[in-house]
């Protein structure tokens, strides 16, 4: 089964993969449905800006990204995934808000610490309790995630019981902490290599959180989820502000990894 941490750092793929479990898969196209739930309807994205983001343009760049990814040709690839009732995923994403957290759990976060950050945001009513939400803990470059940020992964997603509900959440660290591991390029199309790198990682985790929120829905025989299968591949690119980009969302250009299309035998692409 997948762990939610399957895609690894920017090294040859496959180093951080886990073997699949004993589920009986259904499907073809190189990825299989194992019976678990998906996020159906509009997905609400929440940001928790953890650490020191003062004066960092990431807060604008990544908010713009979350505000425009929904309904894009890129995110509509997720509509090729469906549940056991053949109800397909919606391509709709709503940026639903954010909050700041000034190192409430220090500069070295464990996996449990990440969940605690999310739980605190919900219990304090800074963010709502939302079972159709994905809560992103976005950490500044001085924050480490001690289970393997920069050495085993650049981001991850999972779920947990928070306030009695099954809540989906994700960790995405600032790649400026380890550019050689987690940034695809040293210059970003929005002039902030860390934020531009985070946009692709957020896209990766958001796609997987929708199609495999509880780590028991869509993945392949190796335990790779849909975005894992296309990690660090970008398709056709163009130049924007002295950097590579491959899509425009709103007024900004981004370099975002490809996604696995669950049709026609399966393939990596930037749109269906």
Backbone bond lengths (Angstrom), bond angles and torsions (degrees), N, CA, C in turn:
res aa  C-N    CA-C-N  psi(-1)  N-CA   C-N-CA  omega(-1)  CA-C   N-CA-C  phi
1 X - - - 1.456 - - 1.517 110.07 -
2 X 1.321 117.49 155.20 1.464 119.60 177.53 1.519 111.14 -71.06
3 X 1.325 115.87 158.33 1.460 121.90 177.58 1.512 112.17 -107.03
4 X 1.343 117.52 -10.47 1.454 120.87 -172.61 1.510 112.41 85.88
5 X 1.347 117.17 -8.25 1.458 122.37 179.59 1.525 110.69 -116.64
6 X 1.335 116.08 28.17 1.448 119.45 -163.03 1.493 118.50 -77.80
7 X 1.326 120.23 -14.20 1.466 117.71 -167.28 1.509 114.64 -95.50
8 X 1.329 118.48 -16.57 1.450 119.75 171.76 1.510 114.92 75.94
9 X 1.324 114.88 -179.94 1.452 121.93 178.28 1.513 109.59 -80.19
10 X 1.329 115.91 -177.52 1.459 119.61 -176.41 1.525 109.58 -81.76
11 X 1.323 114.27 74.54 1.459 123.47 177.05 1.519 105.97 -136.38
12 X 1.337 119.36 173.37 1.461 118.57 178.13 1.520 111.02 -51.34
13 X 1.343 118.54 133.60 1.456 121.78 -171.45 1.518 112.69 -65.48
14 X 1.331 114.30 156.09 1.451 120.82 172.87 1.512 114.97 105.42
15 X 1.342 118.29 -8.14 1.454 119.27 -173.26 1.518 113.13 -74.62
16 X 1.335 117.05 -25.99 1.462 119.31 -175.52 1.517 112.56 -108.89
17 X 1.315 117.54 13.84 1.461 119.55 -174.45 1.521 111.41 -77.81
18 X 1.315 114.71 151.02 1.449 121.40 177.38 1.526 109.13 -110.93
19 X 1.322 118.15 149.31 1.461 119.85 178.81 1.514 110.72 -68.40
20 X 1.321 117.13 150.06 1.454 119.86 179.03 1.515 111.42 -70.32
21 X 1.330 114.25 161.93 1.454 119.97 177.11 1.515 111.19 -86.27
22 X 1.310 116.24 -153.92 1.460 121.33 -174.15 1.522 113.06 -103.84
23 X 1.340 117.12 20.48 1.459 119.90 -179.94 1.525 110.31 -64.93
24 X 1.327 115.69 153.46 1.457 121.36 176.92 1.525 108.31 -99.96
25 X 1.315 118.00 100.66 1.462 120.16 -171.43 1.517 112.81 -76.29
26 X 1.335 114.21 156.10 1.447 122.05 172.58 1.519 107.90 -128.60
27 X 1.321 117.51 139.76 1.453 120.98 176.42 1.505 111.30 129.41
28 X 1.294 114.41 -177.08 1.454 122.01 174.58 1.519 106.93 -145.99
29 X 1.318 119.80 -146.85 1.466 122.65 -179.70 1.530 113.22 61.98
30 X 1.340 117.56 19.19 1.457 120.15 175.08 1.510 115.27 80.49
31 X 1.326 117.55 3.67 1.460 121.48 176.32 1.525 106.44 -146.88
32 X 1.336 117.06 148.41 1.459 119.94 -167.43 1.525 111.49 -130.11
33 X 1.326 114.98 148.46 1.462 121.63 177.76 1.525 109.60 -93.70
34 X 1.325 116.42 128.03 1.458 122.11 -174.92 1.525 113.32 -109.57
35 X 1.326 117.98 11.48 1.453 120.87 169.92 1.510 117.11 100.00
36 X 1.325 118.24 -9.30 1.460 120.55 -177.14 1.518 113.23 -78.70
37 X 1.329 116.99 172.03 1.463 121.03 -179.36 1.521 112.64 -74.27
38 X 1.327 115.60 159.38 1.456 124.26 171.67 1.524 107.41 -121.51
39 X 1.316 117.59 164.67 1.462 120.24 169.29 1.517 107.20 -84.48
40 X 1.317 116.43 116.47 1.462 122.04 -178.98 1.530 109.29 -108.17
41 X 1.316 116.45 154.36 1.454 119.67 -174.56 1.515 110.25 77.66
42 X 1.310 116.60 -164.91 1.465 121.40 -178.52 1.522 110.93 -69.34
43 X 1.321 116.25 132.31 1.460 122.26 173.92 1.519 108.88 -92.53
44 X 1.313 116.93 130.67 1.460 121.98 178.48 1.528 109.86 -99.75
45 X 1.317 116.59 123.79 1.464 121.76 -179.95 1.527 109.63 -100.43
46 X 1.328 115.37 129.07 1.463 122.09 177.98 1.525 108.63 -120.27
47 X 1.316 116.23 140.67 1.465 121.67 177.49 1.529 109.74 -111.54
48 X 1.315 115.14 135.63 1.460 122.19 168.36 1.522 106.58 -116.40
49 X 1.320 116.26 108.34 1.464 121.60 -178.97 1.525 107.57 -83.32
50 X 1.325 115.35 99.93 1.459 121.07 -173.51 1.526 109.84 -97.88
51 X 1.338 115.89 128.81 1.458 119.75 179.41 1.512 111.71 100.60
52 X 1.319 115.74 -145.78 1.465 121.65 -176.23 1.523 110.39 -108.49
53 X 1.315 116.70 105.06 1.463 122.48 177.23 1.526 111.39 -113.04
54 X 1.314 117.20 14.08 1.459 121.05 -177.86 1.525 110.94 -60.81
55 X 1.327 116.80 126.33 1.455 121.84 177.34 1.508 115.06 75.20
56 X 1.328 118.05 3.12 1.465 121.16 -178.68 1.525 109.32 -90.55
57 X 1.328 116.56 125.54 1.469 120.78 -178.59 1.520 112.86 -66.83
58 X 1.327 117.47 -8.16 1.466 120.39 176.54 1.520 111.33 -55.92
59 X 1.327 117.51 -34.85 1.461 119.54 -176.26 1.521 111.50 -63.33
60 X 1.317 117.03 -29.99 1.467 120.78 176.38 1.521 111.01 -86.38
61 X 1.330 116.96 -44.95 1.468 121.49 -176.93 1.526 111.01 -59.67
62 X 1.320 116.79 -46.72 1.465 119.98 -174.64 1.525 112.31 -79.29
63 X 1.324 117.39 -27.86 1.464 119.63 171.98 1.519 110.10 -66.13
64 X 1.325 116.75 -43.23 1.467 120.21 175.78 1.526 110.65 -59.82
65 X 1.314 116.53 -40.42 1.465 120.38 -179.46 1.528 111.01 -61.42
66 X 1.319 116.86 -50.32 1.465 120.00 -179.45 1.521 111.95 -65.09
67 X 1.319 116.67 -27.45 1.463 120.91 -178.93 1.517 112.96 -76.75
68 X 1.330 117.78 -16.71 1.463 120.65 -174.06 1.524 114.73 -121.51
69 X 1.330 118.83 -8.25 1.464 118.89 -177.07 1.526 111.64 -71.53
70 X 1.306 118.42 -31.79 1.458 121.32 -179.22 1.516 112.40 -62.79
71 X 1.328 116.58 134.28 1.454 121.31 179.42 1.507 114.91 76.56
72 X 1.321 117.50 0.95 1.466 120.49 178.84 1.523 109.80 -74.63
73 X 1.337 117.92 155.90 1.469 119.24 175.04 1.524 112.09 -54.11
74 X 1.318 115.87 -33.07 1.458 120.52 179.34 1.527 111.37 -66.48
75 X 1.327 117.81 -55.36 1.460 118.64 -175.66 1.518 112.09 -71.65
76 X 1.317 117.13 -21.25 1.464 119.36 177.33 1.526 112.73 -66.71
77 X 1.340 117.39 -11.50 1.467 119.48 170.65 1.528 109.89 -55.70
78 X 1.326 116.93 -33.46 1.464 119.96 -179.13 1.523 112.83 -63.27
79 X 1.333 117.96 -18.74 1.468 119.75 179.54 1.524 111.90 -71.35
80 X 1.323 118.22 -6.17 1.467 120.75 174.89 1.529 111.73 -81.50
81 X 1.331 117.42 1.67 1.467 122.72 178.60 1.530 109.95 -108.40
82 X 1.328 116.59 149.18 1.462 121.23 -172.06 1.525 109.56 -151.92
83 X 1.326 114.88 165.18 1.462 119.30 179.79 1.521 111.32 -98.75
84 X 1.325 117.05 -170.12 1.455 121.16 -176.12 1.507 114.48 -67.18
85 X 1.327 117.20 -16.04 1.467 121.81 175.89 1.518 112.04 -95.94
86 X 1.339 115.87 8.99 1.468 122.91 -178.00 1.531 112.10 64.30
87 X 1.318 116.47 26.47 1.461 121.07 172.44 1.518 108.30 -86.34
88 X 1.316 116.28 121.49 1.457 120.57 -174.53 1.530 111.39 -84.57
89 X 1.308 114.14 151.68 1.459 121.71 174.13 1.524 109.25 -61.73
90 X 1.305 116.40 143.65 1.460 121.51 172.14 1.526 109.40 -83.57
91 X 1.311 116.58 149.47 1.458 119.71 174.53 1.513 112.65 -87.11
92 X 1.329 117.47 6.94 1.462 121.38 -174.61 1.525 111.35 -84.01
93 X 1.329 115.51 132.15 1.461 122.61 173.95 1.524 107.67 -131.26
94 X 1.310 116.16 133.89 1.457 122.29 177.80 1.520 108.61 -116.19
95 X 1.342 116.46 122.72 1.462 118.38 171.88 1.526 106.92 -75.73
96 X 1.333 115.93 112.94 1.461 120.50 -166.66 1.520 114.28 -104.34
97 X 1.329 118.09 0.73 1.454 118.77 175.10 1.511 113.44 133.19
98 X 1.329 114.66 175.13 1.462 120.59 -176.18 1.518 110.29 -150.14
99 X 1.310 114.81 169.92 1.460 122.66 171.81 1.521 108.00 -150.69
100 X 1.312 116.59 164.70 1.458 122.18 176.69 1.522 109.58 -110.99
101 X 1.324 115.48 144.06 1.459 122.39 179.24 1.523 107.23 -130.60
102 X 1.327 116.08 114.40 1.460 122.19 -174.17 1.532 110.73 -88.86
103 X 1.346 114.88 69.89 1.471 121.69 174.27 1.530 112.74 60.21
104 X 1.326 118.41 40.58 1.467 120.00 -176.90 1.524 112.73 -60.59
105 X 1.325 117.44 -24.90 1.467 121.51 179.40 1.529 110.92 -119.53
106 X 1.329 116.83 24.98 1.447 121.62 174.69 1.517 113.77 82.40
107 X 1.326 115.59 -169.61 1.463 121.58 -177.62 1.521 112.88 -100.65
108 X 1.317 117.73 1.25 1.469 121.95 176.70 1.526 107.46 -125.87
109 X 1.325 116.00 98.88 1.457 121.59 -176.64 1.525 110.60 -94.07
110 X 1.305 117.01 131.23 1.460 121.84 168.36 1.521 108.58 -86.59
111 X 1.333 116.68 173.37 1.463 119.39 173.89 1.527 110.31 -57.33
112 X 1.326 116.46 -43.64 1.462 120.04 178.89 1.522 111.14 -64.58
113 X 1.328 116.15 -33.35 1.454 120.02 177.46 1.512 112.55 -65.22
114 X 1.329 116.58 -37.83 1.462 120.32 177.04 1.522 109.79 -62.56
115 X 1.333 116.81 -45.52 1.465 119.09 178.07 1.525 110.48 -62.28
116 X 1.317 117.21 -37.58 1.460 120.33 179.85 1.524 111.52 -64.41
117 X 1.320 117.05 -37.03 1.465 120.75 176.76 1.527 110.08 -60.54
118 X 1.329 115.92 -44.66 1.470 120.34 178.87 1.524 110.17 -65.24
119 X 1.327 116.72 -45.51 1.464 120.63 -179.44 1.523 111.29 -60.61
120 X 1.328 116.48 -39.96 1.466 120.18 178.81 1.526 111.10 -64.40
121 X 1.336 116.29 -40.73 1.466 120.21 -179.93 1.522 110.93 -62.01
122 X 1.330 115.90 -37.11 1.468 120.33 -179.08 1.526 111.14 -78.14
123 X 1.325 117.31 -45.57 1.470 119.92 -176.42 1.521 111.99 -66.84
124 X 1.338 116.87 -27.93 1.468 120.73 177.67 1.523 112.27 -83.12
125 X 1.325 116.38 -4.63 1.470 124.11 -178.31 1.533 112.60 67.00
126 X 1.343 115.58 18.07 1.464 118.20 172.13 1.520 110.15 -67.53
127 X 1.336 116.08 -32.82 1.460 122.85 173.28 1.525 107.68 -131.26
128 X 1.323 117.82 150.56 1.467 119.84 -177.96 1.527 112.32 -78.05
129 X 1.313 115.74 160.98 1.461 122.37 171.65 1.521 107.36 -80.70
130 X 1.328 117.30 118.07 1.468 120.58 -169.46 1.523 109.41 -142.94
131 X 1.323 117.15 108.52 1.463 120.49 -179.88 1.521 112.38 -74.45
132 X 1.321 118.47 -11.86 1.464 121.74 172.45 1.521 110.96 -100.37
133 X 1.313 116.15 15.06 1.452 120.72 -179.81 1.512 112.46 -100.56
134 X 1.336 115.50 158.31 1.462 122.91 167.13 1.520 105.66 -125.57
135 X 1.328 116.51 120.43 1.455 122.78 -176.29 1.528 108.49 -99.23
136 X 1.320 116.50 118.56 1.463 121.66 -178.29 1.527 109.58 -100.34
137 X 1.325 116.55 118.76 1.456 121.69 171.83 1.524 106.47 -90.02
138 X 1.322 116.06 107.08 1.464 123.20 -175.87 1.520 107.71 -103.58
139 X 1.325 117.08 112.82 1.457 120.63 -172.72 1.518 111.73 -101.67
140 X 1.334 115.34 142.21 1.458 120.85 176.75 1.523 109.88 -70.90
141 X 1.334 115.64 167.23 1.466 120.61 -168.58 1.523 113.61 -65.96
142 X 1.319 117.93 -17.31 1.465 120.68 179.67 1.525 112.81 -87.90
143 X 1.331 116.90 3.96 1.468 121.28 -178.22 1.523 109.46 -106.91
144 X 1.318 116.30 133.92 1.459 121.74 176.74 1.525 109.87 -109.02
145 X 1.327 115.98 149.38 1.471 121.75 168.90 1.514 105.09 -108.21
146 X 1.315 116.22 115.55 1.457 120.86 -162.08 1.520 115.03 -76.38
147 X 1.344 118.05 -7.39 1.467 118.34 179.90 1.526 112.67 -87.00
148 X 1.354 117.82 0.99 1.461 117.45 174.26 1.508 116.92 143.03
149 X 1.341 118.56 17.44 1.462 119.84 176.09 1.526 109.36 -59.72
150 X 1.318 115.87 132.42 1.469 125.59 179.25 1.525 113.70 80.67
151 X 1.319 118.27 -18.16 1.462 120.01 179.18 1.522 112.41 -111.41
152 X 1.339 117.48 -33.42 1.460 121.33 179.41 1.520 113.09 -119.22
153 X 1.305 117.87 -22.64 1.466 121.42 -177.79 1.525 109.48 -159.24
154 X 1.340 114.52 165.65 1.463 122.15 173.81 1.521 111.20 -111.21
155 X 1.306 115.99 -17.33 1.456 122.51 176.94 1.509 108.86 -167.90
156 X 1.319 116.28 166.72 1.459 120.03 176.99 1.518 109.72 -156.37
157 X 1.326 115.26 166.64 1.465 120.74 173.97 1.516 108.76 -136.19
158 X 1.317 115.83 155.45 1.455 121.65 175.30 1.519 108.45 -161.88
159 X 1.321 116.54 -163.77 1.458 121.47 177.48 1.514 108.09 -145.10
160 X 1.319 116.14 162.70 1.449 120.69 177.27 1.512 110.06 -163.46
161 X 1.315 115.85 164.64 1.456 120.63 177.17 1.523 109.06 -85.48
162 X 1.317 115.74 115.74 1.457 123.03 179.74 1.522 107.46 -129.08
163 X 1.311 116.42 125.59 1.472 121.88 -177.95 1.525 111.11 51.67
164 X 1.335 115.98 36.44 1.449 121.80 175.47 1.510 115.78 80.66
165 X 1.323 117.76 5.41 1.470 121.51 -178.05 1.522 110.97 -122.65
166 X 1.324 115.74 154.45 1.468 121.88 176.70 1.522 108.26 -80.53
167 X 1.316 116.35 107.09 1.459 122.35 -173.29 1.522 109.81 -112.16
168 X 1.329 115.11 133.80 1.453 122.00 179.61 1.533 109.44 -97.31
169 X 1.324 115.77 136.13 1.461 118.22 -179.38 1.523 109.86 -150.63
170 X 1.329 114.60 167.68 1.464 120.91 -173.29 1.520 109.93 -145.38
171 X 1.308 115.35 147.41 1.464 122.59 169.02 1.519 108.70 -105.98
172 X 1.332 116.92 129.97 1.465 122.13 172.19 1.523 107.00 -136.04
173 X 1.329 116.07 115.35 1.455 120.57 179.57 1.512 112.12 -90.84
174 X 1.321 115.96 159.53 1.462 120.89 177.10 1.529 108.97 -73.11
175 X 1.344 117.91 117.41 1.465 120.24 -178.25 1.524 113.94 -64.42
176 X 1.338 117.98 -11.39 1.460 118.98 175.28 1.523 111.00 -61.00
177 X 1.306 117.93 -18.35 1.466 120.93 176.00 1.517 111.23 -68.05
178 X 1.326 117.60 -29.93 1.465 121.96 -176.31 1.527 108.75 -151.65
179 X 1.336 117.72 70.37 1.468 120.14 -173.62 1.519 114.14 -55.91
180 X 1.316 118.08 -37.85 1.464 119.47 -176.43 1.521 112.05 -69.23
181 X 1.323 117.42 -20.59 1.460 121.03 -179.01 1.518 112.79 -95.41
182 X 1.346 117.75 -34.88 1.463 119.42 -166.90 1.525 115.25 -128.93
183 X 1.325 118.87 4.17 1.461 120.70 173.79 1.514 109.20 -111.57
184 X 1.330 116.85 130.26 1.460 120.66 179.77 1.517 111.83 -73.47
185 X 1.336 116.98 -25.21 1.462 121.05 179.95 1.526 108.62 -152.66
186 X 1.327 115.50 154.23 1.462 120.33 -174.77 1.516 112.92 -81.58
187 X 1.317 117.38 -14.19 1.460 123.01 175.82 1.516 108.04 -125.57
188 X 1.314 117.05 130.78 1.455 120.12 -178.23 1.512 112.04 -102.72
189 X 1.327 118.35 155.55 1.466 121.51 -179.35 1.522 113.51 -65.13
190 X 1.334 117.60 -15.35 1.461 120.72 176.37 1.523 112.34 -107.64
191 X 1.337 115.99 14.06 1.448 120.66 174.65 1.514 114.92 76.11
192 X 1.320 117.97 14.28 1.458 122.30 -179.60 1.524 106.77 -142.27
193 X 1.328 116.62 95.69 1.466 120.39 -172.30 1.521 111.84 -60.09
194 X 1.327 117.47 -36.90 1.452 119.68 179.17 1.515 112.28 -64.66
195 X 1.328 116.32 -49.49 1.467 120.52 179.72 1.515 111.20 -64.92
196 X 1.321 117.45 -41.26 1.462 119.98 179.08 1.524 110.74 -63.45
197 X 1.320 117.06 -37.40 1.455 119.64 175.34 1.517 112.17 -67.39
198 X 1.322 116.62 -38.26 1.461 120.41 179.36 1.521 111.88 -64.63
199 X 1.323 117.60 -32.52 1.467 120.03 -179.56 1.522 110.77 -58.59
200 X 1.320 117.19 -43.16 1.459 120.18 179.53 1.526 111.16 -68.27
201 X 1.322 117.15 -37.69 1.463 120.45 179.27 1.528 110.18 -68.21
202 X 1.327 117.02 -40.54 1.465 120.41 176.43 1.521 110.22 -60.93
203 X 1.334 116.92 -44.53 1.465 119.89 178.41 1.523 110.54 -57.70
204 X 1.319 116.09 -46.23 1.472 122.07 179.17 1.530 110.87 -55.81
205 X 1.331 116.20 -52.59 1.464 119.62 -175.47 1.524 111.85 -70.43
206 X 1.319 117.63 -34.37 1.463 120.56 178.28 1.520 110.94 -64.93
207 X 1.327 116.75 -44.05 1.467 120.65 178.08 1.524 111.02 -58.04
208 X 1.316 115.84 -45.23 1.463 120.02 -177.32 1.522 112.17 -73.19
209 X 1.332 117.00 -35.63 1.458 119.69 178.82 1.521 111.70 -64.35
210 X 1.330 117.08 -27.25 1.464 121.21 178.71 1.528 110.91 -80.82
211 X 1.327 117.70 -43.51 1.468 120.93 -173.92 1.528 113.60 -92.38
212 X 1.322 117.40 -12.11 1.471 121.12 179.11 1.531 109.69 -148.53
213 X 1.328 117.89 54.94 1.465 120.00 -170.82 1.520 114.70 -62.88
214 X 1.327 117.02 -35.19 1.462 120.77 -178.52 1.526 112.50 -105.73
215 X 1.334 116.29 13.93 1.466 123.56 175.73 1.522 112.51 65.84
216 X 1.338 116.34 28.44 1.464 120.18 -179.40 1.527 112.20 -142.37
217 X 1.336 117.01 25.74 1.470 120.16 -178.16 1.524 110.53 -115.73
218 X 1.330 118.70 -91.63 1.468 121.33 -174.47 1.522 111.42 -102.39
219 X 1.346 115.99 118.12 1.461 122.59 171.07 1.518 107.98 -163.52
220 X 1.325 116.27 168.29 1.461 119.06 -176.05 1.528 111.00 -99.19
221 X 1.333 116.12 -173.01 1.462 120.42 -173.87 1.520 113.02 -67.92
222 X 1.337 117.44 -14.21 1.461 120.85 177.49 1.527 112.26 -95.33
223 X 1.332 116.82 -3.98 1.455 120.52 -173.34 1.510 113.20 89.37
224 X 1.337 118.38 7.94 1.460 121.81 178.25 1.527 109.20 -77.23
225 X 1.324 117.09 129.50 1.455 121.55 170.92 1.530 109.26 -82.67
226 X 1.351 115.72 176.68 1.466 118.68 -171.73 1.526 113.30 -57.90
227 X 1.324 118.02 -46.68 1.460 119.10 -178.51 1.523 112.33 -72.41
228 X 1.341 117.31 -28.81 1.468 120.17 175.98 1.524 111.23 -57.18
229 X 1.332 116.20 -36.39 1.460 120.96 -173.67 1.529 111.87 -68.46
230 X 1.332 117.05 -15.52 1.470 120.31 -178.23 1.525 112.09 -124.46
231 X 1.326 117.72 14.98 1.459 121.32 -175.38 1.522 111.81 -58.03
232 X 1.341 115.38 136.81 1.457 123.81 177.03 1.527 113.22 63.98
233 X 1.321 118.00 22.21 1.466 121.93 169.79 1.517 107.18 -116.19
234 X 1.332 116.90 139.96 1.462 119.89 -169.39 1.519 114.40 -127.87
235 X 1.315 118.80 -2.13 1.454 119.90 178.25 1.518 112.09 65.98
236 X 1.316 116.67 -150.85 1.466 121.94 -178.32 1.526 109.83 -74.73
237 X 1.318 115.79 135.18 1.461 121.07 -178.07 1.518 110.80 -123.35
238 X 1.323 114.88 166.46 1.462 122.65 173.82 1.524 107.07 -140.99
239 X 1.301 117.41 172.20 1.461 121.49 -178.14 1.523 110.39 -97.71
240 X 1.322 116.00 132.76 1.464 122.39 177.15 1.522 108.39 -141.11
241 X 1.322 116.82 119.41 1.466 121.92 178.78 1.529 112.27 55.07
242 X 1.329 115.51 38.27 1.452 120.57 176.51 1.511 115.06 78.08
243 X 1.335 116.88 12.23 1.466 121.17 -179.73 1.521 109.01 -132.91
244 X 1.310 115.96 166.73 1.460 120.50 174.10 1.526 110.03 -78.84
245 X 1.328 115.64 144.79 1.461 122.87 173.46 1.517 107.73 -145.65
246 X 1.326 115.97 161.43 1.469 118.71 177.40 1.523 113.63 -138.04
247 X 1.343 117.69 0.85 1.468 118.70 175.24 1.521 110.06 -159.41
248 X 1.316 114.31 153.26 1.454 121.17 173.22 1.521 108.60 -113.12
249 X 1.320 115.95 127.72 1.458 123.06 175.75 1.519 106.90 -125.19
250 X 1.327 116.84 119.62 1.451 118.78 -171.39 1.510 109.30 64.19
251 X 1.305 117.31 -131.71 1.465 121.25 -179.28 1.520 112.77 -97.50
252 X 1.324 117.86 2.61 1.462 121.27 -174.43 1.524 112.18 -109.97
253 X 1.326 114.27 152.14 1.458 122.12 172.85 1.527 109.01 -101.67
254 X 1.319 114.94 146.06 1.462 120.79 -179.22 1.525 109.89 -139.70
255 X 1.332 115.53 155.61 1.464 122.10 168.85 1.526 106.55 -110.29
256 X 1.335 115.79 105.38 1.458 122.37 -173.20 1.525 108.86 -120.78
257 X 1.317 116.58 136.56 1.460 119.90 -179.88 1.528 111.18 -60.55
258 X 1.318 115.51 156.30 1.454 120.59 176.14 1.535 110.32 -70.96
259 X 1.334 113.91 167.84 1.462 121.79 -178.62 1.524 108.59 -127.84
260 X 1.345 116.65 152.68 1.463 122.10 -178.21 1.523 110.49 -82.95
261 X 1.334 115.87 120.51 1.460 122.25 177.35 1.524 108.63 -85.06
262 X 1.309 117.25 124.06 1.465 122.55 -177.74 1.533 109.32 -90.64
263 X 1.319 116.43 63.24 1.469 123.02 -178.84 1.515 108.09 -165.02
264 X 1.325 115.82 160.27 1.471 122.11 173.12 1.517 112.82 54.78
265 X 1.320 116.69 35.86 1.453 120.71 -179.87 1.503 114.14 90.73
266 X 1.345 117.07 -13.92 1.454 121.94 178.49 1.512 112.65 89.41
267 X 1.341 116.80 134.26 1.464 120.81 179.61 1.518 109.17 -166.47
268 X 1.327 115.98 158.97 1.458 122.39 175.72 1.522 109.34 -85.37
269 X 1.321 116.70 137.02 1.461 120.53 -178.01 1.525 109.49 -160.84
270 X 1.337 114.46 170.72 1.462 122.03 175.21 1.523 111.88 -101.42
271 X 1.330 116.65 -6.76 1.464 122.66 174.23 1.522 106.84 -159.40
272 X 1.322 116.85 167.84 1.464 119.96 -179.59 1.514 111.39 -65.90
